[in-house]
C-alpha cells in the first residue's frame, strides 16, 4: 500500500504577517509595544474545517 502524500508536503514557505501596517516575516526587530500587539491578537482555530 502506497502512503498518501499531502498536498504541499515538503514545500518550504516563509510566514508573512501584517502588523501595524507593515508586512514582516519575523518580529525580532519589533519593540515591546508591537510584540505585545502581535501577542494579544486573536488566533483563529482551523481544526475541524473540511473541504
Order of alpha helices (4+ residues) and beta strands (2+ residues): beta-beta-alpha
